[in-house]
C-alpha cells in the first residue's frame, strides 16, 4: 500500500460501526424467508 500500517504494538486501530444489529437481523430474516419460500439454500446440521 501507499502508507505503512501499524509499526508498533502501542498503535491502535479504531473501527466505528454505524447502524444497529437489529437492522442486520431484520434483513437476514427477510432474506431467509424469501429463500425458504422459493426452495433455495440447503439445510446443514449444526
URQUIVEN-V214188 format. One record per backbone hydrogen bond with DSSP energy under -0.5 kcal/mol. NH is the residue of the N-H (numbers start at 1). CO is the residue of the C=O. E is the energy in kcal/mol with one decimal. If there is no record, write none. Layout:
nh=NH co=CO e=E
nh=NH co=CO e=E
//
This chain:
nh=11 co=8 e=-1.4
nh=17 co=15 e=-0.7
nh=23 co=20 e=-1.0
nh=24 co=20 e=-1.1
nh=25 co=21 e=-2.2
nh=26 co=22 e=-2.3
nh=27 co=23 e=-2.2
nh=28 co=24 e=-2.6
nh=29 co=25 e=-2.4
nh=30 co=26 e=-1.9
nh=31 co=27 e=-2.4
nh=32 co=28 e=-2.5
nh=33 co=29 e=-2.8
nh=34 co=30 e=-2.4
nh=35 co=31 e=-2.5
nh=36 co=32 e=-2.6
nh=37 co=33 e=-2.4
nh=38 co=34 e=-1.7
nh=39 co=36 e=-1.2
nh=40 co=35 e=-3.1
//
